[in-house]
Amino acid sequence: MVVFLIAVPLSLGIALATGAPLRAGLVAAAVGGIVAGLLGGAPLQVSGAATGLVVVTAELVQRYGWRATCAITVLAGLAQLALGAARVARAAPAVSQAIVHGLLAGIGVTIALSQVHVVLGGSPYSSASANLAALPSVLTDPHPAALLVGAITLTVLVVWPRLPGRFGHGLRAVPAPLAAVAVATAAATGLTLPRVSLPRWEFQALPALPEGPVLGVFAAVLTVTLVASMESLLSAVAVDRLRAERPDAPADPASLDRELVGQGAANVVSGLLGGLPIAGGALRGSANVAAGAATRRSTVLHGVWVLLCAGLLTSVLELIPLAALAALVMAVGVRMVSFAHIKHVRRHRDFPMYAATLGSVVLLGVLQGLTVGVVVAAFLSLRRLAHTRITVEDRPSGHLVVVSGQLTFLAVPRLTRALAQVPAHAGVVVELGGSFMDHAAYDALQSWTNAHRAQGGWVTLRGRGGQPIAEPSSTHACHPWTPWRNHHCTRPAVDHHDTADTGGGRQLLGGVTAFQRHTAPLVRDELARLALEGQRPTQLFLTCADSRLVTSMITSSGPGDLFTVRNVGNLMPPPGSDGTCDSVGAAVEYAVEVLKVGTITVCGHSGCGAMQALLDAADQGPGAQQTSLTRWLRHGRPSLARMQRIGRLGRGEVALADRPVADDVERLALVNVMQQLDHLMAHASVARRVAEGTLQLQGMYFHVAEAQAYVLNQRSRTFKAVRPEVLDAV
């Protein structure tokens, strides 16, 4: 129902922007939902009138007429069926994202430039340049009523998702596009404005083949096929990422080849019934996932509701002013120019591809813009491979060879000539400034390095900025975070005459040796700086002694980042406990008063042996034998009592946001994190810093088997999973 409420105004707006009959947008939404929903390979993707084809479709309608445009849609659908059967969709991720996003951004700019004329009460021109040239004259003489309706639509679109409070939360259940059109329609009551006109349904005349040069028709079919396919496949990947974040998500990813077949079948049916070209849309698909869709039935039913709406609610739809739909589509066009994408492509030095594609689409057209983008991408790729600068400097400390660019077989002759300038027995530093080295370049560099060292010289390899590069001692280097029992590099050769240590000690020394060989060269400069300046950590991390909790790994931290306190059960005894707890209290006091940390994190974990021991001790009663472990674990009894109190009162004080709590061990681990945060606040130094606003306490829970971290929301007392960000929807 949510997607249906979004699809109806959006489909009408896209049809208005293309110059096609308005009913064609509803036909595309219904066919896209039912046909593509049943046959496609991305179950939660919602297909409908293609946003990315607005400019192309408008040009086709003007050049060939509506019936011929429907025929082109059918031919494009057949081409998609052939491409899907040939299994070419799996190659779609190989297309540069800079080109795809530049293409969509160019289409978005063109859409916005055309629809702003409708919002101002005028009519759009046939090209983006003509719309831009005529914009000043339209701005000086706008139609007040149309401008008012457009402004109301845009205001509601912006404000609606940000409505505060409980009342606002309830209103946000209505999709923003529907709310914007509904409010604008209500405001337009009594005004004289062009409105939606849906003629009585009649059987659509069969599509007619376009009249014109065969090459032009072929280019039109190719453009519709490429743009619709890329928009659908890119949206399918984005929606599949959103789906994969849910705990109930199936393991199988979306089938892009099947999705292309479903899109082709939908375009064939839509063209035959007089509908617009169809593509999957990340806007509708992400709304579908956010609304809780679990199967493809949600997509299909959205198409059914659109079909019923087109037949039963014609009189309601005809109240909508065209200016409101134009403002809605203009907002969609502006949203297609994503600043997040621009920042991303600039970071990866792909902005020339993005800018060339965007500008060419606006000035020349979609297919021409795509061609320009591909040509620029090929040129940049060849330039990056071939453009490698190698210099040799003779310095008092030795020779410096600087390689700027990628080292491929094309650069091997230059590399060999440069290295030949270095005298024998000389010291040399080779600085590699690129991010890629193929086998030919590696072999040439390695052979020269071995020969130079054999002649008495020394060679140091380092990366950009002077970072050392560790040279593997063999082709079987160990990979990080693999169990020690599989670490051949940490197993020194066994001395059969040495019986003093045949266990983990030798393995530990082997690991230290591997550190000295591979890791120490990479961190020596940083550790030297820290040794000189002293430690300045910003975080105190209190966690369990469990060997499976590697704090530096789960927090992506390095030397000098974390001041870590570990004990059995991640316990923080409150003030007034016996002297055996002074070690933990002293560490906290030192971190808060001397190191001035800004955050204290208490981190529990799944399968905690201390929590299991607390539960077992509660079952055994007070007569159990007292050991060092049981005496320490008495500091966890307040957590156990708190969990039991919650159970007696029937209050859900602790919860995981993404899934139910598995068992009592996990429930106690979660409660224990909150209890230790309360114990921390009982320490005067901590309470004072928190009151001053210079210290923050936070809780964390790490599920070992899932490698998933959860962070505590103090207000809702809910642990929420930390998820990677999803790419902005198209």
N, C-alpha and C positions, 0 to 999 in steps of 0.2 A: 504493500500500500504506500509506503514512503517513497519508493522509487517511482511508482505510478504518479504520485502527486508532483514529483520533480519533472517527470518526462513530458507531461501534457503541455505546460507552458513553454518548456524548452523546445519541444518539437514544433509547436506553432511558431515560435520565434525564429527557428532555423528556416522553416518554410517561407516565412515572410522575408527573411534576409536573402534568400535565393531567388525570389520572384516566382516560385512555384505555387500551385494551388495550396492553400493552407491545409486542406485535408490530406495532402501528400505527407506532411509531417507526422500526422497521427497514424497513417498507414505504415510509415517506416517504423514508428515506435512499436506498433502492435506486431508487425512481422518480425522485427528485430528481437522482441521479447520471446515470441512463440517459436519461430523457426531457428534462429541462432541459439536461443536458450536450450532447445531440445537437442540440437546437433553439435553445438560448439564444444570445444575442449577445455574452456575455462568456465566452470559451472556457475560462479558467482558474478561473472562479467555481464553487464547489462548493455545490450546493443540497441541502437536506434538511429535516428537521423544523424549523419556524420557531421560533427562540428568542423573537422578539418577539411571538409569538402564544400563548405559554404561558398567560397570564392569560385571554385571550379564549377560547381553546379550553376551558380548565377551566370557565369559566362556561357555555359552550355545552353541554358534556357534562352538567353538572348541570341545566341548564334544559330541554334538548330531548332528551337521550339521545344515545348514540353514533351510531346510524344516521342520525339527523337532522343531527348534526354533520358526518358524511361528505357529506350532501346539500348542506349549506351550503358545504363545501369545493369541491364540484363547481361550484356556482353562482358562487362567487368566482373559480374558474379561468376560467369562461366570461366573466365580467366583465373579467378580465385580458386574455383573448384579444381582446375588443372594444376595450379601451383600447390594446393594442399595435397593432391594425390601424388605429386612428385616429391613431396616432403622437403620443400625448400624453406619452410617456415623456421626450421631449427637454425638456419643461418641468419635469421633476423637480428639476433644480438650482435652480430659482427658489424652491422652498420653503426658508424660513429654516432654516439648520443648527441654530439654537438650538431650534427647535420639534422637529426630528427627534431631536436628541440628548436633549432633555428628555423626549420620548415614550419613547425607549429606556431612559433612566435610570429613569423611573417604572415601566416594565415590569420592569426589573432589581430595583428595590426590592421590588416586589410578589412577584416570584419568590423573592427571598432570604427575605422574611418568611414565605412559605408553606413553603419547604423546610427552614427551621431547625426547624420542628415535627417533621418526619420524622427529621431528624438527632438530635433529642432523644428520639425514640421515640414521638412522638405522631402526630396526624393534622392536616393543615392545615384551616383554615376557608375559607369561601367568599369572604371579602373581606380586603383588606390591613388595614383597621381592626380587624376581628375577630381576625386573626392577631396584630396588635400588642397588643391588649387581653389576649389569652390568654397572651402570652409569659411574663409573670412567674410564673404558676402552673406552666407547663411547665418553666421553669428551676429551680424549687424541687424538682421531682420528675422528673429525667430518667431515661431508661432507660440504665443503665451500658454495656451492650454496644453499643447503637446509637450512643451518644455516642462510645465508643472508636473504632468503625469510621469515623464521620464525621470525628473528629479526625485519624485516620491519613490519610484521603483528602485532607483539606485540607493537612496537613503535607507530604505527598508532592507535591501540586500546586505548593506554594510552593518547596520545596527542589529538586525535580528539575531545573528549568532552570538552577540555580546550582551543580550538582555540579562540583567542581574537578578538575583534572588530566586526564591522558589517559584514565584509566579512566572518569572522569565524562563526558568528551567522548563516549566510546563508548556509555555508557548513555543519553546524551541523544538518541541516534538513535531510541530508543523514545519516542513521544509522551507527554507528561506525563499527560494524562487516562487513557490506557491503563495507564500505570505506577501511577497512584494507585488505580485500581479493582482492578488485579491485586494490589497489596500489601495493600489493605484486605480483599480476598476471602481472601487467604492468612491474614491475621491473624484473620479471623472463623471459621476452621475450628474446628469443635467448639462454637461458640456458637449459642444458639437465637435466631435472628433471622428476620424476614420476608425472603424472597429472591425473585429474579426467577422468575416463573412464565409460561412460554410454552406455551399449549395447542397441541395438535396442529393443524396447518394444515388448515383447511376452507375451502371456497369462501365468500367473503364474501357475505352477503345484500345485495341491492341497497339503496342508500341510500334512506331514507324521508323524504318532505317533512316539515318540522317542523310540529307542531300548535301554533297560537297566533296572535296578531294578525299580520296581514301586515306592518304597519309594523315590528314587532319583528324579524321574519325579515329584512326589507329592511335594517334597521340592522345586524343580525349579518353579512349578506353584505357590506355596505359596509365594515364595520370590518375583516373579514378581508381584503378586497380592498386597502384602503388601507394597512394595516399591512404585509401581505406584500409589496406592491409597493414601498413606501418602503424597507423593509429590504433587499429584493433590489437595488433600483437604487442605494442608498447603498453597499451592499457591492460592487456591480459597479464603481462608480467607484473605491473604495478599492483593490480587487484590480487594476484596470487601471493604477492609478498604480504599484503594486508591479511589475507586469509591464513597464511602460514603462522602468523603471530598468535592466533587463537589456540588455546589448549586443546580444543576439540577438532583441530584441523586435520584432515586426512594426510597421510604421508606422501601420496602421489602428487607431483606438481602438475600444473596445467599442461595439456597437450597442445602445443602451438600449431602443429599440422592439422589436427582435428578442428581447432578453432578457426583456422583459415577455411576449411571446408564448410563449416557452419556459417561463416560470414558470406561465402560465395553463394550458398543455397538461399540465404536470406535476401541477398541482393537480386538474385534471379526472381524470386517471388515478389519482392517489393516493386521491381521494375514492371513486372507483368500486371500488378494491381494498381499502378499509378502512384507509387511511393517514392520518396527520396532515396538516394544512395545511403547505405547503412554501414556503420562501423561501431565497434565497441568503444565505450567511453569510460575513462577513469572516474569522471565526476559521478556518473550514475552508479558505476561499479563500487566505488568506495562508499557511497551512501548505502548501497545494498549490504555490504559487509558490516558497516557500522550499525545498521538496523537489526543485525542478528541473523541474517540469512545463513542457512546451513546447507541447502541443496539447490539444484537448478530449478526446483519448483517455484522459488521466489521470482526468478527471472521470467519464467513462462507466465506466471499469474499476473505479473505486471503488464505483460502484453495483452492478457485477457481483459484486465480492467481498462486499459486504453481503448480496446475495441468496444467495450460496453459504453464507455464515456462518449466515444464518437457517435454512437447510435442513439443514446438516450439523453445526453446533456448538451445537445446542439444549441439550444436557446440560451443556456448559461454561458457557453463559450463565446457566443456572439456578443456578449456584453463587454468583452475585454478590448480595451483600446490598443491599436497597433503600436502606439508610442511606448506602452509598457513592455510589449514583447521586444521591441527594438532595443530598449534600455537593458533588458535582461540579456539579450544576445551580445550587446556591446560589452557588458560586464564579463561575459564568458570570454570574449575575444581579448580583453585586457588581461584576464587571468592566465591566458595562454602564454603571455610574455612573463615568464617566471624569473625573478631576480635571483632566486636560489640556483636556478640552472645557469644563469650568466656567471655567477660567482664560481660555480663548479667548473665550468669550461675554462674560465680564466686561470683557475688554479692549475689545471692540467695543460695549459698553453694551447688550448683548442679554440680560443676565441675567434681567430680569423675564419675558421670554418663556419662558426655560428653566425658571425656578422655577415659573411658573404652570402650564406643561404638566406638569412632573414631579408637582407636588402634586395637580393635578386627576386625573391618571392613577391615582395611588395612592388617592385618596379617592373618586373618582366612576366611573372606568372609562376604557378606552382611547379610545373614540370621543369621549366627553365631554371628556377631557383634550386630545385633538387639536383639538376645536372651541374650547376655551378658549384654547389656544395661538395659534390663527389669529386669534381676536378680539383678544387682547392685542397680537399683532404688528401688526394693522391699526391699533389705537389708537395704538401707539407711533410707527408710521410717519406717521400724520396729525399727531400732536403734534409730531414733529420737523420736519415741513414747515411747520406753521402757527405753532409757538411760536418766534417770533423777537423778541428784545428789542433795541431800538435806543435808545441814550442819547446825548445831546450834552452835553459839558462845556466850559465856557469857562475855559481855563487861561492863565496869563501868557505861555506860549510859543506859544499858539494854541488853536484849537478841536480837540477830540478827539471823534470820532464812533465809538462802539463798537457793533458788530453781533454779538450773541450768538445763534447758531443758523443755520439754513439760509436762504439768500436765494432765495426763489421768488416767483412772481407774486403770491402771497398777501401777501407782505411789502412789495411795491412801494409801496402807499399810505403805509405807515408810514415807509419809507425816504425817500420824497419829502418828507414833512412834516418829518422830522428834518433833512434836508439844507437845507431852506428856512430853518432857523433860523440857518444860518451866514452872517454878513455878507459882502457882496462885498469883494474885495481882502484878505480874511483868509487866514491860513495855517491849514490843517486837515490832520489826520491821520485817515484812515479805517481803523479796525482791524476786520478781518473774522475773526470767531471761529468760523465754520462751515467745513464741508468741501465745500459744494455751492452753486452759484449757477446758476440757470437763465438762459435768454436774456433774458427780460423784465427780470429784476433787473440783469443785466449791462448791458443797453442803457440802463436808467435811470441806473445809476451812471456809466457812461461818458459819457453825454450831459451829466450835471451836472458831471462833472470837466472836460470840454472847455470848457463854458460858464464855469465858475469861473476856469479858467486864462486864458481869453480876457479876463476882466474884471480881470486883474492879480493874482489870488490864486494861491496854490500849494497843491497837493494831493499828499499822500504816502499810498500804500496799503501796509498792512502786515498780516501775519497774526497769529495768536495768539502771545503771548509776545514781540511786537515784531519778528518776522522780516520783513524787507522782501519785498515782492512785486514781481517784475520785470514791467513792462508791455510786452508785445510791440509792436514798432514797426509790424508789419503782420500780416496774417492768414497770412502764409507764413513763419513763423518756422522756423529750422533745427531739426532734431531731433538729439539727441546721438548721438555715435558713428557718424555717416554720413561717407563719404569726402569729403575736401576738394573733390574735383572736382565734387561735387554740392552744395556749400555756396554757394548764391547770396549768403548774408549775409556770407561771407568774401571775396567778389569785389567790391572797390570798383570804381566806374565807371572805365573806362580813359581816361586822358588821352592822346590821340593825339599830343600835342606832347612828351610825356615818354617818351623812348626809353631812359632810363637803367636802368629796371627793368621789364621786361615779364614776368618769370617768377614764381617762387615767393615772392620778397620781397614783392610787392604782396599776394599771397594771405595771407602770414603777417601783414602789417600789417592786412589785412581781418579776420583772425581775432582779432587783438588788439583791434581796434575793437569787434567783436561781444562780446568778453569784457568790455570796459569798459561796454558798454551793458546787457548782460543778466546777466552773472555777478558782476561786481564788486560791485553793490549787495547781493548775497546773502551774500558772503563777507567784506565789508569789516570788519565788526565782529570776526569771528573772527581775521582776519589782524592787526587792530590789537591784539587781546589777545596774540597770539603774538609780535608785534613788541615789546611791552612786557615780557612775561614770559620771552621767549627760547624756544628749541626744547627740547622734552622728549620726543623720540620713544622709543618702547619697542621698536622693531624696526629691525634693520639688514637691508635687502633687497638681496642681491647677485644681479644678473641680467644678461642679455645686452643689448646695445645695439640689438637688432632692433626696428624701428619698430612691429611688430605686437604687441609686449608692452607694454600700457598698465598699468603697475603699480597705479596708483590705481583702475583699473576692476576688475581681477581680484581685488583685495583689499578693495574697497569702502572705501578709505581716503581721507582728506582732508588738508588742510594740517596739518603738525605730527605726523603719524602715523608716517611711514616715513622713515628715513635711507637713501637709495638710492645704491648704487654700481653703475654699469653699465659693462661693457666687452665687447669682442668675445669671445663664448664663455663668459661668466660665469665667468672664471678667477680663482683666488685663488693667486698664486704663493707657494710656501713661503718661510720665512725663508732668507736667504743668497742670494736671487736678485739679479741686477744692479740698478743704480740706477733703471732704467726702470720697475721695479715698485713704487717707493716710493709712488706715488700711491694704489694700491690698499691697500698695507700701512698707509699713514698714515690712510686713511679708516676702516679696521677698528680701528686703535689708538684713534683719536679716538672712535669709537662705543662701544668697550668701556670705555676708561679715563675719558673725560670725560663722555659722554652717559649712560653706564651702561645701555645697552640690555639688555633681558632676553632677547631672541631674535635669532639670526642665521639668516636663511633664504637658501639658495642655490637659485635657480630656473632650470632649463633649459627648453628649449621644442622643439617639433617643427619640422622643416625648418630646423634651425640651419645657417647657412652656414659657421660656424667648424668645426662637426663634419664637414661635407662636405669642407672644405679639409684637415682633418687626415687624413681617409681618402684624399683624392687625393694628398697629399704622401707618404703611406706607399707608394702605388703608384709614384710617380715616383722614389723613391730619394733618397739624400743629395746628389746633384749638382744639385738644383734651385736656381734663382736665389733669392738672399736679398733679401727686401724687409722693410719695416717690419711688414707683416702676418705674414709667415712667421716673423720673429724673435719676435713676440708669441705666435704660436701654439705655439712650442716648449714653452710652459708647459702646453699641453694634451697633450703626448706621454705623460706618465704615465697619463692616462686611456686613451689609445689602447693603450698597453702592457698596462694592466690588462684591457681588453676582450679583447685577443688572448690573454692568459694564461688568462682564463676559458674562451675557446673551445678552447684546447689541452687544458685539464684536463677539459672537458666538464661543467663545473659551472654550474648555473643560478643564478649569484650575483645577477643582476638580473632583475626581472620586473615586469610589470603585473598587478595582481590581477584585472582585469575582462576582459582580452583579451590575446592574444599580442603580443609586440613586433613592430612592422611590418617594420623593416629595420635595416641596420647603422647608419644615421644616427641613428635613434631609440635603438638600443641604446647607441651611444656617448654620446648626450646623457644617458641615464639613468646610465651608469657615471660620466660626467664630474661629475654632481652629487655622487655619493658620494665621488669622488676629491677634489673641492674641499673637502668637509667634513673629510676627513683633513688636507688642507693647512691649513685653519683651526686644527685642533687642534695643529698644529706651532708656532703662534705662542704665545709664553709667556703673554701677557696673556689670550688666549682660553682656553688650557688651565687657567690659574689660576682664572678665573671659573667655568668649567664644574665644576672640582673643588670649588669652594665651594658649588655648587648655585644660583648666582645667574644663570647664563647657560645657555640651551638652544640647541642647533644643530638645524636641521631642513632637510630637502631637499624640493624641490617640482619638479614637471614640468608644463608647460602645453602642451596640444595645441591649436594655433591653430585648425585647421579645425573641431574639435569644440567649441571654447570650453570645454574641460574641464580642470580642475586636478586633479593627482594629488599626494598627499603620501606621503613615504617613511616606511615602518615600519623603523626602524633594526635591529630584531632579525631580522625575516624578510627584510630587504633587498628588500622588495616595495613598489611604488608603488600606492597604492589611490586610486580616484577619490573625490572629494569630492562627495557627493550631498545634495540637500535632504532634510529629514526628511519621512516619510510620516505622514499623520494616523493617530492611534491607530485600530486596527481596532475595529469596532463590537462 
